[in-house]
């Protein structure tokens, strides 16, 4: 969400939960739909759930498909990103010590699907984004996850040339690059438990 907003030239204010005691004391957790964050407030609209927020921001800032068919394809791609993110999250929060080596070993098979999507929607060219010539909200989600995966396994993109070039292309966009190099990004932990 932050990457999308930064790349689209938006500014935002954040209210961070500083510690677990703040989260469980008072009514903060109870005030959240489904008892979890993140939360986005945009005027009178209040949304919870990361992907609902991403899709909303995608629509608002023109980072979706060009029609209902393209929207469906972008949603499909984002769901694929989320499938891999769930596997990554399970590793980080439940199985890090015993599962890290196997997870890293599985990455080529997991990442090949995104390499194939780049071939499909970009005709094998080292240009464009995950769904073609226009950036979409799924690009920000995928780029964020790829950054996390490269922290875990720095060479994980070596066997995926289109995906590696794609990651460099997206993270080199001027406004996004500036955000990714800022303290607002670099000083934020990747995962809540400190594992990476």
KETIVEX-706120 format. One record per atom (N, C-alpha, C): residue number from 1; residue in three letters; x, y, z. Coordinates in pm, whole numbers, always signed. Example, Ala and Ser with C-alpha at 12.3 -4.5 7.8 and 13.67 -1.06 7.14 Angstrom:
BEGIN
<atom 1 "ALA" <+1319 -569 +780>>
<atom 1 "ALA" <+1230 -450 +780>>
<atom 1 "ALA" <+1320 -330 +780>>
<atom 2 "SER" <+1285 -225 +708>>
<atom 2 "SER" <+1367 -106 +714>>
<atom 2 "SER" <+1290 +3 +787>>
! end
This chain:
BEGIN
<atom 1 "UNK" <+82 -119 +0>>
<atom 1 "UNK" <+0 +0 +0>>
<atom 1 "UNK" <+87 +125 +0>>
<atom 2 "UNK" <+189 +125 +84>>
<atom 2 "UNK" <+280 +240 +90>>
<atom 2 "UNK" <+351 +258 -44>>
<atom 3 "UNK" <+393 +147 -105>>
<atom 3 "UNK" <+463 +157 -233>>
<atom 3 "UNK" <+373 +216 -340>>
<atom 4 "UNK" <+249 +172 -345>>
<atom 4 "UNK" <+154 +225 -443>>
<atom 4 "UNK" <+134 +375 -421>>
<atom 5 "UNK" <+110 +414 -296>>
<atom 5 "UNK" <+88 +556 -266>>
<atom 5 "UNK" <+210 +640 -302>>
<atom 6 "UNK" <+328 +592 -263>>
<atom 6 "UNK" <+451 +667 -293>>
<atom 6 "UNK" <+472 +680 -443>>
<atom 7 "UNK" <+455 +571 -515>>
<atom 7 "UNK" <+477 +572 -660>>
<atom 7 "UNK" <+376 +662 -731>>
<atom 8 "UNK" <+258 +673 -675>>
<atom 8 "UNK" <+155 +758 -735>>
<atom 8 "UNK" <+163 +902 -687>>
<atom 9 "UNK" <+269 +936 -613>>
<atom 9 "UNK" <+292 +1074 -571>>
<atom 9 "UNK" <+202 +1120 -458>>
<atom 10 "UNK" <+152 +1028 -379>>
<atom 10 "UNK" <+60 +1063 -271>>
<atom 10 "UNK" <+136 +1075 -138>>
<atom 11 "UNK" <+80 +1154 -49>>
<atom 11 "UNK" <+131 +1162 +87>>
<atom 11 "UNK" <+23 +1104 +178>>
<atom 12 "UNK" <+65 +1056 +293>>
<atom 12 "UNK" <-29 +995 +387>>
<atom 12 "UNK" <+24 +1009 +528>>
<atom 13 "UNK" <-67 +996 +622>>
<atom 13 "UNK" <-31 +998 +763>>
<atom 13 "UNK" <-51 +857 +818>>
<atom 14 "UNK" <+39 +816 +903>>
<atom 14 "UNK" <+28 +684 +964>>
<atom 14 "UNK" <+11 +696 +1114>>
<atom 15 "UNK" <-73 +611 +1165>>
<atom 15 "UNK" <-85 +592 +1310>>
<atom 15 "UNK" <-37 +451 +1337>>
<atom 16 "UNK" <+78 +440 +1401>>
<atom 16 "UNK" <+137 +310 +1424>>
<atom 16 "UNK" <+106 +260 +1564>>
<atom 17 "UNK" <+88 +130 +1575>>
<atom 17 "UNK" <+78 +65 +1704>>
<atom 17 "UNK" <+222 +44 +1750>>
<atom 18 "UNK" <+258 +104 +1860>>
<atom 18 "UNK" <+398 +104 +1905>>
<atom 18 "UNK" <+440 -28 +1969>>
<atom 19 "UNK" <+347 -95 +2035>>
<atom 19 "UNK" <+384 -220 +2101>>
<atom 19 "UNK" <+259 -305 +2123>>
<atom 20 "UNK" <+280 -428 +2161>>
<atom 20 "UNK" <+170 -523 +2177>>
<atom 20 "UNK" <+75 -482 +2288>>
<atom 21 "UNK" <+127 -416 +2392>>
<atom 21 "UNK" <+40 -372 +2501>>
<atom 21 "UNK" <-60 -268 +2452>>
<atom 22 "UNK" <-15 -177 +2366>>
<atom 22 "UNK" <-105 -77 +2309>>
<atom 22 "UNK" <-216 -145 +2228>>
<atom 23 "UNK" <-179 -250 +2157>>
<atom 23 "UNK" <-275 -321 +2073>>
<atom 23 "UNK" <-384 -387 +2157>>
<atom 24 "UNK" <-346 -449 +2267>>
<atom 24 "UNK" <-443 -524 +2347>>
<atom 24 "UNK" <-509 -441 +2457>>
<atom 25 "UNK" <-457 -324 +2488>>
<atom 25 "UNK" <-521 -241 +2590>>
<atom 25 "UNK" <-622 -148 +2524>>
<atom 26 "UNK" <-724 -113 +2596>>
<atom 26 "UNK" <-826 -24 +2542>>
<atom 26 "UNK" <-909 -93 +2436>>
<atom 27 "UNK" <-962 -13 +2343>>
<atom 27 "UNK" <-1056 -69 +2245>>
<atom 27 "UNK" <-1002 -69 +2103>>
<atom 28 "UNK" <-872 -50 +2086>>
<atom 28 "UNK" <-814 -42 +1951>>
<atom 28 "UNK" <-842 -169 +1871>>
<atom 29 "UNK" <-807 -285 +1926>>
<atom 29 "UNK" <-826 -412 +1854>>
<atom 29 "UNK" <-975 -436 +1827>>
<atom 30 "UNK" <-1060 -409 +1925>>
<atom 30 "UNK" <-1204 -431 +1908>>
<atom 30 "UNK" <-1266 -338 +1805>>
<atom 31 "UNK" <-1204 -222 +1784>>
<atom 31 "UNK" <-1258 -126 +1687>>
<atom 31 "UNK" <-1225 -164 +1543>>
<atom 32 "UNK" <-1135 -260 +1524>>
<atom 32 "UNK" <-1095 -302 +1390>>
<atom 32 "UNK" <-1185 -415 +1341>>
<atom 33 "UNK" <-1234 -400 +1219>>
<atom 33 "UNK" <-1311 -509 +1158>>
<atom 33 "UNK" <-1220 -631 +1151>>
<atom 34 "UNK" <-1268 -743 +1195>>
<atom 34 "UNK" <-1195 -870 +1204>>
<atom 34 "UNK" <-1082 -865 +1307>>
<atom 35 "UNK" <-1076 -758 +1389>>
<atom 35 "UNK" <-977 -749 +1495>>
<atom 35 "UNK" <-834 -743 +1447>>
<atom 36 "UNK" <-812 -684 +1329>>
<atom 36 "UNK" <-676 -677 +1277>>
<atom 36 "UNK" <-654 -553 +1191>>
<atom 37 "UNK" <-528 -519 +1174>>
<atom 37 "UNK" <-484 -410 +1089>>
<atom 37 "UNK" <-426 -471 +962>>
<atom 38 "UNK" <-408 -393 +857>>
<atom 38 "UNK" <-408 -248 +848>>
<atom 38 "UNK" <-547 -190 +830>>
<atom 39 "UNK" <-551 -61 +848>>
<atom 39 "UNK" <-673 +17 +832>>
<atom 39 "UNK" <-640 +135 +741>>
<atom 40 "UNK" <-729 +167 +652>>
<atom 40 "UNK" <-715 +285 +567>>
<atom 40 "UNK" <-837 +373 +588>>
<atom 41 "UNK" <-814 +499 +615>>
<atom 41 "UNK" <-924 +595 +620>>
<atom 41 "UNK" <-899 +698 +512>>
<atom 42 "UNK" <-995 +709 +422>>
<atom 42 "UNK" <-989 +803 +311>>
<atom 42 "UNK" <-1119 +879 +312>>
<atom 43 "UNK" <-1118 +996 +375>>
<atom 43 "UNK" <-1243 +1069 +395>>
<atom 43 "UNK" <-1334 +990 +487>>
<atom 44 "UNK" <-1457 +967 +442>>
<atom 44 "UNK" <-1553 +891 +522>>
<atom 44 "UNK" <-1536 +740 +508>>
<atom 45 "UNK" <-1458 +696 +413>>
<atom 45 "UNK" <-1439 +553 +390>>
<atom 45 "UNK" <-1335 +498 +486>>
<atom 46 "UNK" <-1370 +389 +553>>
<atom 46 "UNK" <-1276 +318 +639>>
<atom 46 "UNK" <-1272 +173 +590>>
<atom 47 "UNK" <-1153 +127 +553>>
<atom 47 "UNK" <-1136 -10 +504>>
<atom 47 "UNK" <-1034 -83 +589>>
<atom 48 "UNK" <-1056 -212 +604>>
<atom 48 "UNK" <-960 -303 +664>>
<atom 48 "UNK" <-933 -412 +560>>
<atom 49 "UNK" <-831 -492 +585>>
<atom 49 "UNK" <-788 -601 +497>>
<atom 49 "UNK" <-695 -545 +388>>
<atom 50 "UNK" <-573 -594 +389>>
<atom 50 "UNK" <-468 -543 +299>>
<atom 50 "UNK" <-509 -543 +152>>
<atom 51 "UNK" <-565 -652 +106>>
<atom 51 "UNK" <-596 -660 -37>>
<atom 51 "UNK" <-718 -579 -76>>
<atom 52 "UNK" <-813 -562 +14>>
<atom 52 "UNK" <-926 -472 -13>>
<atom 52 "UNK" <-874 -329 -27>>
<atom 53 "UNK" <-781 -293 +60>>
<atom 53 "UNK" <-721 -159 +54>>
<atom 53 "UNK" <-641 -143 -76>>
<atom 54 "UNK" <-561 -243 -110>>
<atom 54 "UNK" <-484 -236 -234>>
<atom 54 "UNK" <-574 -221 -357>>
<atom 55 "UNK" <-681 -300 -363>>
<atom 55 "UNK" <-772 -290 -478>>
<atom 55 "UNK" <-838 -153 -484>>
<atom 56 "UNK" <-879 -101 -368>>
<atom 56 "UNK" <-939 +32 -363>>
<atom 56 "UNK" <-840 +137 -415>>
<atom 57 "UNK" <-717 +132 -365>>
<atom 57 "UNK" <-616 +229 -410>>
<atom 57 "UNK" <-585 +211 -558>>
<atom 58 "UNK" <-584 +87 -604>>
<atom 58 "UNK" <-563 +61 -746>>
<atom 58 "UNK" <-670 +127 -831>>
<atom 59 "UNK" <-795 +113 -789>>
<atom 59 "UNK" <-904 +178 -864>>
<atom 59 "UNK" <-892 +329 -856>>
<atom 60 "UNK" <-866 +380 -736>>
<atom 60 "UNK" <-861 +525 -715>>
<atom 60 "UNK" <-752 +592 -799>>
<atom 61 "UNK" <-637 +526 -810>>
<atom 61 "UNK" <-523 +589 -878>>
<atom 61 "UNK" <-495 +529 -1016>>
<atom 62 "UNK" <-594 +462 -1072>>
<atom 62 "UNK" <-581 +413 -1209>>
<atom 62 "UNK" <-478 +301 -1224>>
<atom 63 "UNK" <-459 +224 -1118>>
<atom 63 "UNK" <-362 +114 -1121>>
<atom 63 "UNK" <-435 -20 -1118>>
<atom 64 "UNK" <-527 -33 -1209>>
<atom 64 "UNK" <-604 -157 -1223>>
<atom 64 "UNK" <-599 -194 -1371>>
<atom 65 "UNK" <-688 -279 -1415>>
<atom 65 "UNK" <-693 -314 -1556>>
<atom 65 "UNK" <-768 -209 -1636>>
<atom 66 "UNK" <-772 -229 -1767>>
<atom 66 "UNK" <-841 -134 -1854>>
<atom 66 "UNK" <-989 -166 -1870>>
<atom 67 "UNK" <-1030 -288 -1832>>
<atom 67 "UNK" <-1169 -330 -1844>>
<atom 67 "UNK" <-1195 -445 -1747>>
<atom 68 "UNK" <-1315 -498 -1747>>
<atom 68 "UNK" <-1351 -601 -1651>>
<atom 68 "UNK" <-1268 -729 -1670>>
<atom 69 "UNK" <-1231 -761 -1792>>
<atom 69 "UNK" <-1147 -879 -1816>>
<atom 69 "UNK" <-1008 -857 -1758>>
<atom 70 "UNK" <-948 -743 -1787>>
<atom 70 "UNK" <-816 -712 -1733>>
<atom 70 "UNK" <-820 -703 -1581>>
<atom 71 "UNK" <-928 -648 -1526>>
<atom 71 "UNK" <-942 -643 -1380>>
<atom 71 "UNK" <-939 -783 -1321>>
<atom 72 "UNK" <-1008 -876 -1384>>
<atom 72 "UNK" <-1008 -1015 -1338>>
<atom 72 "UNK" <-870 -1076 -1344>>
<atom 73 "UNK" <-796 -1048 -1449>>
<atom 73 "UNK" <-660 -1101 -1461>>
<atom 73 "UNK" <-568 -1042 -1356>>
<atom 74 "UNK" <-580 -912 -1330>>
<atom 74 "UNK" <-499 -847 -1227>>
<atom 74 "UNK" <-532 -907 -1090>>
<atom 75 "UNK" <-661 -929 -1062>>
<atom 75 "UNK" <-700 -991 -936>>
<atom 75 "UNK" <-642 -1132 -925>>
<atom 76 "UNK" <-645 -1207 -1034>>
<atom 76 "UNK" <-588 -1342 -1036>>
<atom 76 "UNK" <-439 -1338 -1001>>
<atom 77 "UNK" <-366 -1246 -1062>>
<atom 77 "UNK" <-223 -1232 -1035>>
<atom 77 "UNK" <-201 -1199 -889>>
<atom 78 "UNK" <-279 -1104 -837>>
<atom 78 "UNK" <-262 -1066 -698>>
<atom 78 "UNK" <-292 -1182 -604>>
<atom 79 "UNK" <-392 -1262 -637>>
<atom 79 "UNK" <-421 -1380 -554>>
<atom 79 "UNK" <-304 -1478 -557>>
<atom 80 "UNK" <-238 -1490 -671>>
<atom 80 "UNK" <-118 -1575 -678>>
<atom 80 "UNK" <-6 -1521 -591>>
<atom 81 "UNK" <+9 -1389 -590>>
<atom 81 "UNK" <+108 -1326 -500>>
<atom 81 "UNK" <+73 -1360 -356>>
<atom 82 "UNK" <-54 -1349 -324>>
<atom 82 "UNK" <-97 -1376 -186>>
<atom 82 "UNK" <-77 -1522 -147>>
<atom 83 "UNK" <-95 -1614 -241>>
<atom 83 "UNK" <-67 -1755 -212>>
<atom 83 "UNK" <+78 -1773 -169>>
<atom 84 "UNK" <+170 -1712 -242>>
<atom 84 "UNK" <+311 -1722 -207>>
<atom 84 "UNK" <+340 -1646 -77>>
<atom 85 "UNK" <+276 -1532 -58>>
<atom 85 "UNK" <+296 -1456 +66>>
<atom 85 "UNK" <+251 -1538 +188>>
<atom 86 "UNK" <+143 -1614 +174>>
<atom 86 "UNK" <+97 -1698 +284>>
<atom 86 "UNK" <+202 -1805 +317>>
<atom 87 "UNK" <+261 -1865 +216>>
<atom 87 "UNK" <+367 -1964 +240>>
<atom 87 "UNK" <+486 -1898 +309>>
<atom 88 "UNK" <+522 -1779 +264>>
<atom 88 "UNK" <+631 -1704 +326>>
<atom 88 "UNK" <+596 -1672 +472>>
<atom 89 "UNK" <+475 -1627 +495>>
<atom 89 "UNK" <+432 -1595 +631>>
<atom 89 "UNK" <+434 -1716 +723>>
<atom 90 "UNK" <+392 -1831 +672>>
<atom 90 "UNK" <+397 -1953 +752>>
<atom 90 "UNK" <+541 -1984 +789>>
<atom 91 "UNK" <+632 -1969 +694>>
<atom 91 "UNK" <+773 -1990 +725>>
<atom 91 "UNK" <+820 -1894 +834>>
<atom 92 "UNK" <+796 -1767 +814>>
<atom 92 "UNK" <+848 -1664 +905>>
<atom 92 "UNK" <+791 -1678 +1046>>
<atom 93 "UNK" <+662 -1704 +1056>>
<atom 93 "UNK" <+598 -1701 +1188>>
<atom 93 "UNK" <+578 -1838 +1253>>
<atom 94 "UNK" <+593 -1946 +1176>>
<atom 94 "UNK" <+564 -2077 +1236>>
<atom 94 "UNK" <+674 -2180 +1216>>
<atom 95 "UNK" <+756 -2167 +1114>>
<atom 95 "UNK" <+841 -2278 +1076>>
<atom 95 "UNK" <+981 -2232 +1035>>
<atom 96 "UNK" <+1027 -2119 +1085>>
<atom 96 "UNK" <+1150 -2058 +1036>>
<atom 96 "UNK" <+1272 -2147 +1055>>
<atom 97 "UNK" <+1293 -2195 +1175>>
<atom 97 "UNK" <+1415 -2271 +1205>>
<atom 97 "UNK" <+1421 -2402 +1127>>
<atom 98 "UNK" <+1310 -2471 +1118>>
<atom 98 "UNK" <+1312 -2603 +1053>>
<atom 98 "UNK" <+1272 -2600 +906>>
<atom 99 "UNK" <+1211 -2491 +861>>
<atom 99 "UNK" <+1159 -2489 +725>>
<atom 99 "UNK" <+1230 -2398 +627>>
<atom 100 "UNK" <+1325 -2319 +674>>
<atom 100 "UNK" <+1388 -2219 +587>>
<atom 100 "UNK" <+1456 -2281 +466>>
<atom 101 "UNK" <+1536 -2384 +487>>
<atom 101 "UNK" <+1610 -2444 +375>>
<atom 101 "UNK" <+1515 -2501 +270>>
<atom 102 "UNK" <+1410 -2569 +312>>
<atom 102 "UNK" <+1314 -2625 +216>>
<atom 102 "UNK" <+1238 -2515 +143>>
<atom 103 "UNK" <+1204 -2409 +215>>
<atom 103 "UNK" <+1132 -2298 +152>>
<atom 103 "UNK" <+1219 -2236 +42>>
<atom 104 "UNK" <+1344 -2209 +75>>
<atom 104 "UNK" <+1435 -2149 -23>>
<atom 104 "UNK" <+1452 -2242 -143>>
<atom 105 "UNK" <+1462 -2372 -117>>
<atom 105 "UNK" <+1475 -2470 -225>>
<atom 105 "UNK" <+1352 -2469 -316>>
<atom 106 "UNK" <+1235 -2440 -260>>
<atom 106 "UNK" <+1110 -2440 -338>>
<atom 106 "UNK" <+1089 -2312 -419>>
<atom 107 "UNK" <+1166 -2208 -391>>
<atom 107 "UNK" <+1141 -2078 -456>>
<atom 107 "UNK" <+1146 -2081 -608>>
<atom 108 "UNK" <+1239 -2150 -673>>
<atom 108 "UNK" <+1234 -2152 -820>>
<atom 108 "UNK" <+1100 -2201 -875>>
<atom 109 "UNK" <+1045 -2305 -813>>
<atom 109 "UNK" <+915 -2355 -859>>
<atom 109 "UNK" <+803 -2256 -830>>
<atom 110 "UNK" <+813 -2183 -722>>
<atom 110 "UNK" <+711 -2083 -687>>
<atom 110 "UNK" <+720 -1961 -779>>
<atom 111 "UNK" <+841 -1919 -810>>
<atom 111 "UNK" <+861 -1796 -888>>
<atom 111 "UNK" <+843 -1816 -1037>>
<atom 112 "UNK" <+852 -1939 -1084>>
<atom 112 "UNK" <+838 -1963 -1228>>
<atom 112 "UNK" <+703 -1917 -1280>>
<atom 113 "UNK" <+600 -1920 -1196>>
<atom 113 "UNK" <+466 -1879 -1240>>
<atom 113 "UNK" <+464 -1731 -1275>>
<atom 114 "UNK" <+537 -1650 -1198>>
<atom 114 "UNK" <+541 -1507 -1227>>
<atom 114 "UNK" <+627 -1479 -1350>>
<atom 115 "UNK" <+731 -1558 -1369>>
<atom 115 "UNK" <+812 -1549 -1492>>
<atom 115 "UNK" <+722 -1578 -1612>>
<atom 116 "UNK" <+638 -1679 -1601>>
<atom 116 "UNK" <+547 -1715 -1710>>
<atom 116 "UNK" <+444 -1605 -1736>>
<atom 117 "UNK" <+397 -1543 -1629>>
<atom 117 "UNK" <+301 -1433 -1647>>
<atom 117 "UNK" <+366 -1315 -1720>>
<atom 118 "UNK" <+491 -1287 -1688>>
<atom 118 "UNK" <+561 -1181 -1760>>
<atom 118 "UNK" <+574 -1215 -1908>>
<atom 119 "UNK" <+600 -1341 -1940>>
<atom 119 "UNK" <+606 -1382 -2082>>
<atom 119 "UNK" <+469 -1368 -2146>>
<atom 120 "UNK" <+367 -1409 -2074>>
<atom 120 "UNK" <+231 -1407 -2129>>
<atom 120 "UNK" <+184 -1265 -2158>>
<atom 121 "UNK" <+197 -1178 -2061>>
<atom 121 "UNK" <+140 -1044 -2076>>
<atom 121 "UNK" <+236 -944 -2138>>
<atom 122 "UNK" <+364 -978 -2149>>
<atom 122 "UNK" <+462 -888 -2210>>
<atom 122 "UNK" <+532 -950 -2329>>
<atom 123 "UNK" <+478 -1062 -2376>>
<atom 123 "UNK" <+532 -1130 -2495>>
<atom 123 "UNK" <+682 -1158 -2484>>
<atom 124 "UNK" <+726 -1189 -2362>>
<atom 124 "UNK" <+866 -1224 -2340>>
<atom 124 "UNK" <+963 -1106 -2342>>
<atom 125 "UNK" <+911 -986 -2350>>
<atom 125 "UNK" <+996 -868 -2355>>
<atom 125 "UNK" <+1040 -828 -2214>>
<atom 126 "UNK" <+1158 -773 -2204>>
<atom 126 "UNK" <+1206 -722 -2076>>
<atom 126 "UNK" <+1160 -578 -2060>>
<atom 127 "UNK" <+1031 -559 -2062>>
<atom 127 "UNK" <+971 -427 -2046>>
<atom 127 "UNK" <+832 -446 -1988>>
<atom 128 "UNK" <+777 -340 -1939>>
<atom 128 "UNK" <+641 -346 -1889>>
<atom 128 "UNK" <+631 -403 -1749>>
<atom 129 "UNK" <+510 -440 -1716>>
<atom 129 "UNK" <+478 -481 -1580>>
<atom 129 "UNK" <+415 -620 -1581>>
<atom 130 "UNK" <+366 -666 -1470>>
<atom 130 "UNK" <+318 -804 -1460>>
<atom 130 "UNK" <+196 -828 -1548>>
<atom 131 "UNK" <+120 -724 -1578>>
<atom 131 "UNK" <+1 -742 -1662>>
<atom 131 "UNK" <+7 -657 -1788>>
<atom 132 "UNK" <+125 -622 -1832>>
<atom 132 "UNK" <+135 -546 -1956>>
<atom 132 "UNK" <+211 -417 -1939>>
<atom 133 "UNK" <+173 -319 -2018>>
<atom 133 "UNK" <+247 -193 -2025>>
<atom 133 "UNK" <+215 -97 -1911>>
<atom 134 "UNK" <+105 -118 -1841>>
<atom 134 "UNK" <+61 -25 -1737>>
<atom 134 "UNK" <+78 -89 -1600>>
<atom 135 "UNK" <+132 -14 -1506>>
<atom 135 "UNK" <+149 -66 -1372>>
<atom 135 "UNK" <+12 -87 -1306>>
<atom 136 "UNK" <+0 -194 -1229>>
<atom 136 "UNK" <-125 -222 -1160>>
<atom 136 "UNK" <-96 -250 -1013>>
<atom 137 "UNK" <-200 -252 -933>>
<atom 137 "UNK" <-180 -269 -789>>
<atom 137 "UNK" <-108 -399 -756>>
<atom 138 "UNK" <-127 -504 -836>>
<atom 138 "UNK" <-59 -631 -811>>
<atom 138 "UNK" <+92 -618 -827>>
<atom 139 "UNK" <+138 -524 -909>>
<atom 139 "UNK" <+282 -501 -923>>
<atom 139 "UNK" <+344 -459 -790>>
<atom 140 "UNK" <+275 -375 -717>>
<atom 140 "UNK" <+330 -328 -589>>
<atom 140 "UNK" <+334 -443 -488>>
<atom 141 "UNK" <+232 -524 -487>>
<atom 141 "UNK" <+227 -638 -395>>
<atom 141 "UNK" <+337 -738 -430>>
<atom 142 "UNK" <+352 -769 -558>>
<atom 142 "UNK" <+455 -862 -602>>
<atom 142 "UNK" <+594 -806 -573>>
<atom 143 "UNK" <+616 -681 -602>>
<atom 143 "UNK" <+747 -620 -580>>
<atom 143 "UNK" <+783 -621 -432>>
<atom 144 "UNK" <+687 -592 -347>>
<atom 144 "UNK" <+711 -598 -202>>
<atom 144 "UNK" <+752 -739 -160>>
<atom 145 "UNK" <+679 -838 -206>>
<atom 145 "UNK" <+710 -976 -170>>
<atom 145 "UNK" <+846 -1018 -225>>
<atom 146 "UNK" <+877 -981 -349>>
<atom 146 "UNK" <+1007 -1015 -407>>
<atom 146 "UNK" <+1121 -953 -327>>
<atom 147 "UNK" <+1101 -833 -277>>
<atom 147 "UNK" <+1202 -770 -191>>
<atom 147 "UNK" <+1224 -852 -64>>
<atom 148 "UNK" <+1115 -897 -2>>
<atom 148 "UNK" <+1126 -980 +117>>
<atom 148 "UNK" <+1198 -1111 +86>>
<atom 149 "UNK" <+1161 -1172 -25>>
<atom 149 "UNK" <+1222 -1300 -62>>
<atom 149 "UNK" <+1371 -1285 -90>>
<atom 150 "UNK" <+1411 -1173 -148>>
<atom 150 "UNK" <+1553 -1151 -175>>
<atom 150 "UNK" <+1631 -1124 -46>>
<atom 151 "UNK" <+1565 -1072 +56>>
<atom 151 "UNK" <+1630 -1059 +186>>
<atom 151 "UNK" <+1653 -1197 +245>>
<atom 152 "UNK" <+1556 -1284 +232>>
<atom 152 "UNK" <+1566 -1421 +281>>
<atom 152 "UNK" <+1666 -1503 +200>>
<atom 153 "UNK" <+1659 -1492 +69>>
<atom 153 "UNK" <+1743 -1571 -24>>
<atom 153 "UNK" <+1791 -1479 -135>>
<atom 154 "UNK" <+1904 -1410 -115>>
<atom 154 "UNK" <+1948 -1307 -209>>
<atom 154 "UNK" <+1957 -1348 -356>>
<atom 155 "UNK" <+1980 -1474 -386>>
<atom 155 "UNK" <+1994 -1515 -526>>
<atom 155 "UNK" <+1867 -1578 -583>>
<atom 156 "UNK" <+1753 -1560 -517>>
<atom 156 "UNK" <+1632 -1631 -558>>
<atom 156 "UNK" <+1581 -1592 -697>>
<atom 157 "UNK" <+1620 -1478 -751>>
<atom 157 "UNK" <+1573 -1437 -883>>
<atom 157 "UNK" <+1671 -1474 -995>>
<atom 158 "UNK" <+1782 -1536 -960>>
<atom 158 "UNK" <+1885 -1565 -1060>>
<atom 158 "UNK" <+1835 -1654 -1174>>
<atom 159 "UNK" <+1747 -1747 -1149>>
<atom 159 "UNK" <+1697 -1834 -1255>>
<atom 159 "UNK" <+1575 -1781 -1326>>
<atom 160 "UNK" <+1536 -1659 -1293>>
<atom 160 "UNK" <+1415 -1598 -1349>>
<atom 160 "UNK" <+1452 -1464 -1412>>
<atom 161 "UNK" <+1509 -1462 -1532>>
<atom 161 "UNK" <+1562 -1337 -1589>>
<atom 161 "UNK" <+1457 -1229 -1610>>
<atom 162 "UNK" <+1338 -1265 -1654>>
<atom 162 "UNK" <+1235 -1162 -1674>>
<atom 162 "UNK" <+1189 -1106 -1540>>
<atom 163 "UNK" <+1177 -1191 -1441>>
<atom 163 "UNK" <+1133 -1148 -1308>>
<atom 163 "UNK" <+1239 -1060 -1243>>
<atom 164 "UNK" <+1364 -1096 -1260>>
<atom 164 "UNK" <+1473 -1015 -1205>>
<atom 164 "UNK" <+1475 -876 -1270>>
<atom 165 "UNK" <+1463 -870 -1402>>
<atom 165 "UNK" <+1460 -742 -1473>>
<atom 165 "UNK" <+1336 -662 -1433>>
<atom 166 "UNK" <+1225 -731 -1418>>
<atom 166 "UNK" <+1100 -667 -1375>>
<atom 166 "UNK" <+1118 -600 -1239>>
<atom 167 "UNK" <+1174 -673 -1143>>
<atom 167 "UNK" <+1194 -618 -1009>>
<atom 167 "UNK" <+1279 -492 -1016>>
<atom 168 "UNK" <+1386 -496 -1092>>
<atom 168 "UNK" <+1473 -379 -1107>>
<atom 168 "UNK" <+1399 -263 -1172>>
<atom 169 "UNK" <+1318 -295 -1271>>
<atom 169 "UNK" <+1242 -192 -1343>>
<atom 169 "UNK" <+1142 -122 -1250>>
<atom 170 "UNK" <+1068 -202 -1174>>
<atom 170 "UNK" <+966 -143 -1086>>
<atom 170 "UNK" <+1032 -62 -975>>
<atom 171 "UNK" <+1133 -118 -911>>
<atom 171 "UNK" <+1196 -47 -799>>
<atom 171 "UNK" <+1279 +72 -844>>
<atom 172 "UNK" <+1303 +86 -974>>
<atom 172 "UNK" <+1377 +200 -1026>>
<atom 172 "UNK" <+1287 +317 -1065>>
<atom 173 "UNK" <+1157 +299 -1058>>
<atom 173 "UNK" <+1067 +411 -1088>>
<atom 173 "UNK" <+1100 +524 -991>>
<atom 174 "UNK" <+1116 +647 -1040>>
<atom 174 "UNK" <+1172 +755 -956>>
<atom 174 "UNK" <+1104 +775 -820>>
<atom 175 "UNK" <+972 +789 -816>>
<atom 175 "UNK" <+906 +814 -688>>
<atom 175 "UNK" <+914 +692 -597>>
<atom 176 "UNK" <+902 +574 -655>>
<atom 176 "UNK" <+909 +452 -576>>
<atom 176 "UNK" <+1051 +430 -524>>
<atom 177 "UNK" <+1150 +452 -608>>
<atom 177 "UNK" <+1289 +438 -567>>
<atom 177 "UNK" <+1322 +531 -450>>
<atom 178 "UNK" <+1273 +653 -459>>
<atom 178 "UNK" <+1296 +750 -352>>
<atom 178 "UNK" <+1235 +700 -221>>
<atom 179 "UNK" <+1114 +648 -227>>
<atom 179 "UNK" <+1049 +594 -107>>
<atom 179 "UNK" <+1127 +475 -53>>
<atom 180 "UNK" <+1166 +382 -141>>
<atom 180 "UNK" <+1234 +261 -96>>
<atom 180 "UNK" <+1370 +291 -31>>
<atom 181 "UNK" <+1429 +405 -65>>
<atom 181 "UNK" <+1556 +444 -4>>
<atom 181 "UNK" <+1537 +532 +120>>
<atom 182 "UNK" <+1414 +569 +150>>
<atom 182 "UNK" <+1387 +658 +262>>
<atom 182 "UNK" <+1384 +582 +395>>
<atom 183 "UNK" <+1402 +656 +504>>
<atom 183 "UNK" <+1390 +597 +637>>
<atom 183 "UNK" <+1252 +538 +661>>
<atom 184 "UNK" <+1150 +598 +600>>
<atom 184 "UNK" <+1013 +547 +617>>
<atom 184 "UNK" <+1002 +402 +572>>
<atom 185 "UNK" <+1089 +361 +479>>
<atom 185 "UNK" <+1089 +222 +435>>
<atom 185 "UNK" <+1203 +142 +497>>
<atom 186 "UNK" <+1323 +194 +493>>
<atom 186 "UNK" <+1439 +115 +535>>
<atom 186 "UNK" <+1443 +89 +686>>
<atom 187 "UNK" <+1380 +174 +764>>
<atom 187 "UNK" <+1382 +154 +910>>
<atom 187 "UNK" <+1261 +77 +960>>
<atom 188 "UNK" <+1176 +35 +869>>
<atom 188 "UNK" <+1058 -43 +906>>
<atom 188 "UNK" <+1096 -191 +901>>
<atom 189 "UNK" <+1067 -266 +1007>>
<atom 189 "UNK" <+1101 -410 +1001>>
<atom 189 "UNK" <+1020 -481 +892>>
<atom 190 "UNK" <+1082 -581 +832>>
<atom 190 "UNK" <+1014 -657 +726>>
<atom 190 "UNK" <+901 -739 +786>>
<atom 191 "UNK" <+928 -804 +898>>
<atom 191 "UNK" <+828 -888 +962>>
<atom 191 "UNK" <+816 -850 +1109>>
<atom 192 "UNK" <+699 -869 +1164>>
<atom 192 "UNK" <+673 -830 +1302>>
<atom 192 "UNK" <+754 -903 +1406>>
<atom 193 "UNK" <+805 -1021 +1374>>
<atom 193 "UNK" <+883 -1096 +1472>>
<atom 193 "UNK" <+1033 -1080 +1453>>
<atom 194 "UNK" <+1074 -994 +1361>>
<atom 194 "UNK" <+1215 -966 +1341>>
<atom 194 "UNK" <+1289 -1065 +1253>>
<atom 195 "UNK" <+1223 -1173 +1213>>
<atom 195 "UNK" <+1289 -1272 +1128>>
<atom 195 "UNK" <+1279 -1229 +983>>
<atom 196 "UNK" <+1386 -1260 +909>>
<atom 196 "UNK" <+1385 -1223 +766>>
<atom 196 "UNK" <+1474 -1314 +686>>
! end
